[in-house]
Amino acid sequence: MADKQDMGQITSFNKAKLKKTEAQEKNTLLTKETIEQDKQAE
């Protein structure tokens, strides 16, 4: 019974109410220069 209620909510969902967002990369890969600097610091 609960599954049928959930499907009703999904079918009546309005995508137009969603806010626009921009994804931002948080975990960037290290560059070759950064790796070399880390090696020299050790």
Secondary structure per residue as TSV (DSSP state, phi and psi in degrees):
chain	resnum	aa	ss	phi	psi
A	1	M	-	360.0	-39.6
A	2	A	H	-64.8	-32.7
A	3	D	H	-62.7	-38.7
A	4	K	H	-67.2	-36.0
A	5	Q	H	-66.2	-41.8
A	6	D	H	-63.8	-40.4
A	7	M	H	-64.1	-35.4
A	8	G	H	-63.8	-39.3
A	9	Q	H	-68.5	-36.4
A	10	I	H	-68.9	-42.8
A	11	T	H	-70.1	-25.3
A	12	S	T	-95.8	5.5
A	13	F	-	-69.5	135.7
A	14	N	-	-105.2	107.4
A	15	K	G	-67.5	-20.7
A	16	A	G	-67.0	-20.7
A	17	K	G	-80.6	-10.1
A	18	L	S	-71.9	145.0
A	19	K	-	-85.4	146.2
A	20	K	-	-76.5	134.8
A	21	T	-	-133.5	158.0
A	22	E	-	-115.4	130.9
A	23	A	-	-77.4	138.1
A	24	Q	-	-122.0	131.2
A	25	E	-	-75.7	124.1
A	26	K	-	-101.8	-34.9
A	27	N	S	-107.0	93.7
A	28	T	-	-89.0	152.9
A	29	L	-	-77.8	149.0
A	30	L	-	-72.2	144.6
A	31	T	-	-85.9	165.5
A	32	K	H	-60.1	-39.5
A	33	E	H	-64.1	-40.3
A	34	T	H	-65.1	-41.3
A	35	I	H	-63.2	-43.4
A	36	E	H	-62.8	-40.5
A	37	Q	H	-64.4	-40.4
A	38	D	H	-64.4	-40.1
A	39	K	H	-64.6	-40.1
A	40	Q	H	-69.8	-32.0
A	41	A	H	-70.1	-25.8
A	42	E	-	-79.6	360.0
